[in-house]
């Protein structure tokens, strides 16, 4: 059984939260800024007031996916706000946790692309009709370990209060993280799902020899918008497009 107390944020101690070495300067600079200090004050006050805040590790995505390893960026809004759900990875939930509707649509789109043959199976996953065990569970940790940065624009939330920490200051950090991913060497695919994510798209480099980038846009995978125009999420082929782009630039594709 999941230890729900352990899944909560216990205190504002960003110096104790593991992140990959090449993210540390970005994070430290933000935490030392006025915006970072204000955010820490806000969250500390909410904890002292008895608020239950998720996840326990707000920077978990940065511990699993180093900046140098980023191949794909997927931007969500804020963490899941139910007990035992939030992992610190956008859209992901732990093994054994009921799969939320948006993630269910993401997995359904991957399954559709496999069945249609647009998404080629990777080594060890030869059955196009079968999602991997990790994906079927809703745990996307294995994506993060392959270079998929699963980042929310806001990194904490209060129980049963979606978007409760929106505009509290996290966005200033996640904008810096997105800029760093945009500026890193090597090819990167950005998946912008929904107006909220698309509004956060960083300014592309104008340099003549800027690294290769692929920006894919569609509606959010939520049931309210996944099938709607202008660009329905279902049928978007983003996962197949990402892998084709990575292969074309000499980078190993993602085993979705």
C-alpha positions as CSV (number, residue, x, y, z in Angstrom):
1,X,0.0,0.0,0.0
2,X,1.2,3.5,-0.8
3,X,2.4,5.6,2.1
4,X,0.2,8.6,1.5
5,X,2.0,10.7,4.1
6,X,5.3,10.0,2.5
7,X,3.9,11.3,-0.8
8,X,3.2,14.7,0.6
9,X,5.6,17.6,0.6
10,X,6.9,17.8,4.2
11,X,8.9,21.0,4.1
12,X,10.3,23.7,1.8
13,X,13.9,22.3,1.5
14,X,14.8,22.7,-2.2
15,X,18.5,22.2,-1.4
16,X,17.6,18.6,-0.3
17,X,15.7,17.8,-3.5
18,X,17.9,15.8,-5.9
19,X,18.4,17.2,-9.4
20,X,20.8,16.2,-12.2
21,X,24.1,18.1,-12.1
22,X,23.4,20.2,-15.2
23,X,20.1,21.5,-13.9
24,X,21.6,22.7,-10.6
25,X,22.7,26.2,-11.7
26,X,19.3,27.0,-13.2
27,X,17.5,25.8,-10.1
28,X,19.8,27.5,-7.6
29,X,19.6,30.8,-9.5
30,X,15.8,30.7,-9.3
31,X,15.7,29.7,-5.6
32,X,18.0,32.6,-4.8
33,X,15.9,35.1,-6.7
34,X,13.0,37.2,-5.3
35,X,10.5,35.0,-7.1
36,X,12.1,31.8,-5.6
37,X,12.2,33.2,-2.1
38,X,8.6,34.4,-2.4
39,X,7.5,31.0,-3.5
40,X,9.3,29.3,-0.6
41,X,7.5,31.7,1.8
42,X,4.1,31.0,0.3
43,X,4.5,27.2,0.4
44,X,6.0,27.2,3.9
45,X,3.0,29.3,5.1
46,X,0.5,26.9,3.5
47,X,2.3,23.9,5.1
48,X,2.2,25.6,8.5
49,X,-1.5,26.2,8.0
50,X,-2.1,22.5,7.6
51,X,-2.4,22.3,3.8
52,X,-1.6,18.9,2.2
53,X,0.7,19.6,-0.7
54,X,1.8,17.3,-3.5
55,X,4.2,15.9,-4.6
56,X,6.8,15.0,-2.1
57,X,9.5,15.7,-4.7
58,X,8.6,18.7,-6.8
59,X,11.8,18.6,-8.9
60,X,11.7,14.8,-9.5
61,X,11.6,15.3,-13.3
62,X,15.0,17.0,-13.1
63,X,16.5,14.1,-11.1
64,X,15.4,11.5,-13.7
65,X,16.2,13.5,-16.9
66,X,19.4,15.4,-17.1
67,X,19.5,18.5,-19.4
68,X,22.1,16.9,-21.6
69,X,19.9,13.8,-22.1
70,X,16.7,15.7,-23.0
71,X,15.3,14.4,-26.3
72,X,11.6,15.2,-25.8
73,X,9.8,17.8,-23.7
74,X,6.1,17.3,-22.7
75,X,4.6,20.1,-20.7
76,X,1.6,19.6,-18.3
77,X,-0.1,22.2,-16.1
78,X,0.1,21.2,-12.4
79,X,0.4,18.0,-10.5
80,X,-2.5,15.6,-9.8
81,X,-4.3,16.8,-6.6
82,X,-5.5,13.4,-5.3
83,X,-3.8,11.3,-2.6
84,X,-1.1,9.0,-4.0
85,X,-1.3,10.4,-7.5
86,X,1.4,13.0,-8.1
87,X,5.0,11.8,-8.7
88,X,6.7,15.0,-9.8
89,X,6.4,13.9,-13.5
90,X,3.8,15.5,-15.8
91,X,0.8,13.1,-16.6
92,X,2.4,10.1,-14.7
93,X,1.1,8.2,-11.8
94,X,2.6,5.4,-9.8
95,X,2.1,1.7,-10.5
96,X,-1.2,0.6,-9.0
97,X,-2.8,4.0,-9.2
98,X,-5.9,4.4,-11.3
99,X,-5.0,6.0,-14.6
100,X,-6.4,9.5,-15.0
101,X,-8.4,10.4,-18.1
102,X,-5.8,12.5,-19.9
103,X,-3.1,9.8,-19.4
104,X,-5.6,7.2,-20.6
105,X,-6.0,9.2,-23.8
106,X,-2.2,9.5,-24.2
107,X,-1.8,5.7,-23.8
108,X,-4.7,5.2,-26.2
109,X,-3.0,7.4,-28.8
110,X,0.2,5.5,-28.5
111,X,-1.7,2.2,-28.9
112,X,-3.5,3.6,-32.0
113,X,-0.2,4.7,-33.6
114,X,1.3,1.2,-33.0
115,X,-1.8,-0.5,-34.5
116,X,-1.7,1.8,-37.5
117,X,2.0,1.1,-38.1
118,X,3.1,4.7,-37.8
119,X,4.8,4.1,-34.5
120,X,7.4,1.3,-35.1
121,X,7.9,-1.1,-32.2
122,X,11.3,-0.9,-30.4
123,X,13.5,-3.8,-29.6
124,X,11.8,-6.0,-27.1
125,X,8.3,-4.7,-27.9
126,X,7.4,-6.4,-31.1
127,X,3.6,-6.7,-30.5
128,X,2.1,-3.4,-31.9
129,X,-1.1,-4.0,-30.1
130,X,0.5,-4.2,-26.6
131,X,1.6,-1.2,-24.6
132,X,4.6,-1.7,-22.3
133,X,3.9,-2.8,-18.7
134,X,5.2,0.5,-17.4
135,X,2.9,2.5,-19.7
136,X,-0.1,0.3,-19.0
137,X,0.4,1.0,-15.3
138,X,0.4,4.8,-15.8
139,X,4.0,5.1,-14.5
140,X,6.0,7.0,-17.1
141,X,9.3,6.9,-15.2
142,X,10.8,4.8,-18.0
143,X,10.1,7.6,-20.5
144,X,11.9,10.1,-18.2
145,X,14.9,7.7,-18.1
146,X,15.1,7.7,-21.9
147,X,15.2,11.5,-22.1
148,X,11.6,12.6,-22.0
149,X,11.3,15.6,-19.7
150,X,7.9,15.3,-18.1
151,X,7.6,18.9,-16.8
152,X,4.5,20.6,-15.3
153,X,4.4,24.4,-15.5
154,X,3.5,24.5,-11.8
155,X,5.3,22.0,-9.6
156,X,3.1,21.8,-6.5
157,X,-0.6,21.7,-5.7
158,X,-2.9,21.4,-2.7
159,X,-5.1,18.3,-2.1
160,X,-8.4,18.6,-3.9
161,X,-7.5,22.2,-5.1
162,X,-6.4,22.0,-8.8
163,X,-4.3,25.0,-9.9
164,X,-4.0,26.1,-6.2
165,X,-0.4,27.1,-6.7
166,X,-0.7,28.5,-10.2
167,X,0.9,32.0,-10.3
168,X,2.7,31.4,-7.0
169,X,6.0,31.5,-8.7
170,X,6.8,28.1,-10.1
171,X,6.2,29.4,-13.7
172,X,9.3,31.6,-13.4
173,X,11.4,28.5,-12.9
174,X,9.8,26.3,-15.5
175,X,10.2,29.1,-18.1
176,X,13.9,28.9,-17.3
177,X,13.9,25.2,-17.6
178,X,12.1,25.3,-21.0
179,X,14.6,27.9,-22.2
180,X,17.5,25.7,-21.2
181,X,16.0,22.8,-23.1
182,X,15.4,25.0,-26.2
183,X,19.1,26.2,-26.1
184,X,20.8,22.8,-25.4
185,X,22.8,21.1,-28.2
186,X,21.3,18.3,-30.1
187,X,17.8,17.6,-31.5
188,X,14.8,18.1,-29.2
189,X,11.1,17.5,-29.8
190,X,8.6,19.7,-27.9
191,X,5.0,18.5,-27.5
192,X,2.7,21.4,-26.8
193,X,-0.8,20.0,-25.9
194,X,-3.5,22.6,-25.3
195,X,-3.5,26.4,-25.2
196,X,-1.9,26.5,-21.7
197,X,1.2,24.6,-22.9
198,X,1.4,26.4,-26.2
199,X,1.5,29.8,-24.5
200,X,4.7,28.7,-22.7
201,X,6.6,27.9,-25.9
202,X,10.1,29.5,-25.6
203,X,11.5,31.7,-28.3
204,X,13.4,29.6,-30.8
205,X,17.0,30.5,-31.6
206,X,17.5,32.6,-34.7
207,X,21.1,31.4,-35.1
208,X,22.0,30.1,-38.5
209,X,23.3,26.8,-37.0
210,X,20.7,26.4,-34.2
211,X,20.1,22.8,-33.1
212,X,17.3,20.9,-34.8
213,X,13.9,21.4,-33.1
214,X,10.5,19.9,-33.8
215,X,7.5,21.6,-32.2
216,X,4.3,19.5,-32.2
217,X,1.0,21.1,-31.3
218,X,-2.4,19.6,-30.6
219,X,-5.3,20.0,-28.2
220,X,-4.9,18.8,-24.7
221,X,-5.5,15.1,-24.2
222,X,-8.2,15.7,-21.7
223,X,-11.6,14.1,-22.6
224,X,-13.1,17.6,-22.9
225,X,-10.7,18.5,-25.8
226,X,-8.9,15.4,-27.2
227,X,-11.4,14.9,-30.1
228,X,-12.1,18.6,-30.8
229,X,-10.7,20.8,-33.5
230,X,-8.6,22.6,-34.5
231,X,-6.0,19.9,-33.9
232,X,-7.5,16.9,-32.1
233,X,-5.1,15.1,-29.8
234,X,-6.4,11.7,-30.8
235,X,-4.9,11.0,-34.2
236,X,-2.1,13.5,-33.8
237,X,0.7,11.0,-34.5
238,X,3.0,12.9,-32.2
239,X,4.9,9.9,-30.8
240,X,5.6,8.5,-34.3
241,X,6.6,11.9,-35.5
242,X,9.0,12.4,-32.6
243,X,10.7,9.1,-33.2
244,X,11.1,9.8,-37.0
245,X,12.6,13.1,-36.2
246,X,15.1,11.7,-33.6
247,X,16.1,8.9,-36.0
248,X,16.6,11.4,-38.8
249,X,19.1,13.3,-36.6
250,X,21.0,10.2,-35.5
251,X,19.4,9.9,-32.0
252,X,17.9,6.8,-30.6
253,X,14.1,7.0,-30.6
254,X,11.9,6.6,-27.5
255,X,10.4,3.3,-26.6
256,X,6.9,4.6,-25.8
